[in-house]
Structure formats: structure tokens, C-alpha cells
């Protein structure tokens, strides 16, 4: 059964025998016949939390009544002004803002399938996502129009682009309250795209029940927020880490979210102080940067969460020594929607990621892809209420193995069942919490006229965990400096992916068949 009229997403799910085994072991993971993720807002109103703050921005405060009103208005505009039918894909291309949060709820409420994208993406990257998801509607920050207009030229499926200035005016005359579209728990609600680390990015399909599941597992059992809490963080809402932290988790308990007025850890510290934020989400890089700020501004914090990259024991210990707060570490994945291994309070062992979050099961796989018990090292494998369902992508079989979701991370399990991160099993570079694919950066470098060959690796960095380093072979007679190549990459793909270190070499190490030997680059001094 489905509440969708447009069945494109359902029609392009993997065959059922390629799905991971799903388990709903917690009572809060049982859903009625009809369920729409935006009913989380209705529950807040039913629980008499309507007058409570839902969002803070500078001196502006939005209540839950106002948030639900705006979500309804956006749903009405999508349905009545732009002909959205349940199952249509709606791109949300926006910065974290007081506007983008109700946009997510509005798309869910209208029965659309939300597709979030980072505001830093360039036109070629956006075009890939528009085509892959066959996006029909797009809500776009007006200040991002120039890049987006280039992308839409390559997206024949895109029928309606709604810039935020126009949407704001239309909302003023929208019809007001509307009930959530009667979707089922198993109807797609979200296509979350990976970072494109192995060629084209993969679209991970999550259902309405999955939006609730991340709140009813990690948030309920590990984070344990209250209505009096005030959330703040750095992850973009287009990342499922940020979607949980900034949109879903607070709303699930009637807590507030603070939207920072602009990037920067000095601004973050000031905003924490201004709004007395209690719950912080950022990467290990973020915690190291905040320790350079006036720590008295962070006095209101009582819960700190880290994900996106491994949290080193040294960073965990330094933060604890200086704030008295032990950071909750966690590993999640776009394919799984949010964090599935973590620990809190006295159960935290600095340097370890933790144990399976309630609702999930974690194990390690041996060289034959068989789960094993006890101490040892292997590939991390997960199963629970959420799991990998790639949109029309043959790589599904690489992620799901014998019913387990296999993340590509190598872990060690100790005698007490704690999981300790070892390394990535592929060429993903994790820098400041962002996943960056070496091939994508190489391809960007190769579009420069002076570049003959390029190879990219991640190298350790104290502040960022890793940075992108490029080895470049120039064409005969060509001349270009590192700064020019860095600027070229920033103009070609999202700027955060650019190589912070560039080494010019005469040749790249290769096998006799011409394949690049990355390990030799990693071994180079």
C-alpha cells in the first residue's frame, strides 16, 4: 500500500532481496497504517507545546504554532500553486535558516520526497542530483540562484523552481492549516545523497518511518533531550546528521533550535551564549576550534555530540578537562540516516565510538563476510529499523551483505563489546567532518588545461583530522602554481573539497597495467 500518486521512487528501489534485514525491536518503532513524518509537529501541538520556542535567530523567536503554520503554508503553496502530488521529488537547496527548517516539514506534510543539497554545490554537482532523483520541484534560496540556474538547464524533469523570495510572498496568502497527506510509514520521504566519493553520488531513500526512527533510537535513548533544551550545531540540514540535529530531534520533544546568523566558530560561541544553548552538534574539528574561543560563552552547554569523523581521545579529553562535558561520539551514515553506534555519560570510553544504539545491532565481518563474536578486527556491519536502499543503483550489493549494512569502516571490538575505529576501507577523505572523494577532486584538477595527471589522498592534519593533498603532473611546457589550481577546483566543485596541499611531481606511481598506486603516495614523506 502507498499514499503516493507519483511512484517513481518506489519503482526505482532495489529489489527486495537486496534490501538489508530490517528490525523493529523497540515499541516506539511501531507505526499506524497511515503515518506522515510531519505529524511530529502535530504531536508537539497536541502536547500543548505550541507556545514554546521552536526556533531562535538573532532576536527572533518562532513558536511551534508558528512553525506548524509555516509548514502548512509551504505545503499549500506546493500543492495548490505548483501542482505537487504525493511522491514528487522536491529539492531543498538552501542554507540553514529560519526558512529552510519549515521547508523540510512542509515538503513532508505535502507528501513530497525531500532532496536536500549543500548550498556550496556547483552547477555540475546539482545537475547530477536533479537528474538522478528526477526532481520536479525545487525550493531554492534566492541568493543561490545564479549557480542553480545553470544546473536547471540540464534537468528536463524540473518543472517548477520556487525561489525563497517568491515563496515568502505566496505563503502570505496561502490557505492556512492543512492536515498532513495520508502517507504510509513505508512511503519514501527523503532521498539523501552521499558525497559522490566513488563516482556519481548515491541517492539513499528513507521512508516516513525512518525520519521518526532516528529520533526514537539515538535521540531518545542516547541524547535524551527535554523540551527545555536548546539545540545548536554546524552540520548543514542537507546532511542527515544535520537534519536530525537541527530539525527532527528538537521537534520530537518540543525543544528549540538556534540558527547561527553566519558561519564561524566565533559566531557559534557568541550564539551559544546569546541563546543559552544546551545541546551542541559539531565535528571534532569544531570542538578543537571552539577550544580557542572564550569558553565562558559555552557555560550553558550540557550535551555535546560529535560525528562525521573519528573523535580522537586527545580531543575528547581536552574538551572534558576544559568544559567538564564528555563528548558523545557516534558513527552514522547517509545510508542509515543517523547514528547507530554511540555511548553517553559514564558509558563513554574516550577513543572508542561506543556500542550499538538501542534499536540497532552491530557486529564485525571477517574476510569471508561472516559475522563473528568477541574481540577482533573487521568491517563494521549494522542492522536495525533503518537501512540502505539506493535509488536505482547497482552499488546496492556492495553496501548490503547477507542482510547487513556494511559501512566501509574498519573497527576493533574489545572484550567489553566496545567498538574502536581503525580506518576507512576505501579512499574517502574525511576532513572537518566532510566526506570527500579522491576521484572527484582528481577529475576537477584534470579539467585544468595545464594538468596532465593528478592523484589525491588524505593526509593527517591536527586541526581537520585529514586534509586533501594532490600530486600533480603538468603537461610538457605548462606552468601553473598551486594557488591557481586550488582556485580552479573551488570553481569546479564544492569549495570545501579543494586540495589544501599540492605537490608537483614528474610522474605518478602505477602498476604495470597503469593503475595508480595510492599506497605509495601515502608512504611518501
Secondary structure as GFF3:
##gff-version 3
##sequence-region A 1 525
A	DSSP	alpha_helix	8	11	.	.	.	ID=ss1
A	DSSP	three_ten_helix	16	18	.	.	.	ID=ss2
A	DSSP	three_ten_helix	27	29	.	.	.	ID=ss3
A	DSSP	alpha_helix	39	46	.	.	.	ID=ss4
A	DSSP	beta_strand	53	57	.	.	.	ID=ss5
A	DSSP	beta_strand	60	63	.	.	.	ID=ss6
A	DSSP	alpha_helix	64	76	.	.	.	ID=ss7
A	DSSP	pi_helix	77	81	.	.	.	ID=ss8
A	DSSP	beta_strand	89	93	.	.	.	ID=ss9
A	DSSP	alpha_helix	98	109	.	.	.	ID=ss10
A	DSSP	beta_strand	113	117	.	.	.	ID=ss11
A	DSSP	alpha_helix	123	132	.	.	.	ID=ss12
A	DSSP	beta_strand	137	140	.	.	.	ID=ss13
A	DSSP	three_ten_helix	142	144	.	.	.	ID=ss14
A	DSSP	alpha_helix	145	152	.	.	.	ID=ss15
A	DSSP	beta_strand	160	163	.	.	.	ID=ss16
A	DSSP	alpha_helix	164	172	.	.	.	ID=ss17
A	DSSP	beta_strand	188	193	.	.	.	ID=ss18
A	DSSP	beta_strand	203	207	.	.	.	ID=ss19
A	DSSP	alpha_helix	208	214	.	.	.	ID=ss20
A	DSSP	pi_helix	215	223	.	.	.	ID=ss21
A	DSSP	beta_strand	230	233	.	.	.	ID=ss22
A	DSSP	alpha_helix	240	243	.	.	.	ID=ss23
A	DSSP	pi_helix	244	248	.	.	.	ID=ss24
A	DSSP	alpha_helix	249	253	.	.	.	ID=ss25
A	DSSP	beta_strand	256	258	.	.	.	ID=ss26
A	DSSP	alpha_helix	265	275	.	.	.	ID=ss27
A	DSSP	beta_strand	279	282	.	.	.	ID=ss28
A	DSSP	alpha_helix	284	290	.	.	.	ID=ss29
A	DSSP	three_ten_helix	295	298	.	.	.	ID=ss30
A	DSSP	beta_strand	303	306	.	.	.	ID=ss31
A	DSSP	alpha_helix	313	323	.	.	.	ID=ss32
A	DSSP	beta_strand	328	332	.	.	.	ID=ss33
A	DSSP	three_ten_helix	334	336	.	.	.	ID=ss34
A	DSSP	beta_strand	339	342	.	.	.	ID=ss35
A	DSSP	three_ten_helix	345	347	.	.	.	ID=ss36
A	DSSP	beta_strand	355	356	.	.	.	ID=ss37
A	DSSP	beta_strand	361	365	.	.	.	ID=ss38
A	DSSP	beta_strand	371	372	.	.	.	ID=ss39
A	DSSP	beta_strand	376	383	.	.	.	ID=ss40
A	DSSP	alpha_helix	396	399	.	.	.	ID=ss41
A	DSSP	beta_strand	400	401	.	.	.	ID=ss42
A	DSSP	beta_strand	404	413	.	.	.	ID=ss43
A	DSSP	beta_strand	419	424	.	.	.	ID=ss44
A	DSSP	beta_strand	428	431	.	.	.	ID=ss45
A	DSSP	beta_strand	434	437	.	.	.	ID=ss46
A	DSSP	alpha_helix	438	446	.	.	.	ID=ss47
A	DSSP	beta_strand	451	461	.	.	.	ID=ss48
A	DSSP	beta_strand	465	474	.	.	.	ID=ss49
A	DSSP	alpha_helix	482	492	.	.	.	ID=ss50
A	DSSP	three_ten_helix	495	497	.	.	.	ID=ss51
A	DSSP	beta_strand	501	504	.	.	.	ID=ss52
A	DSSP	alpha_helix	518	523	.	.	.	ID=ss53
###
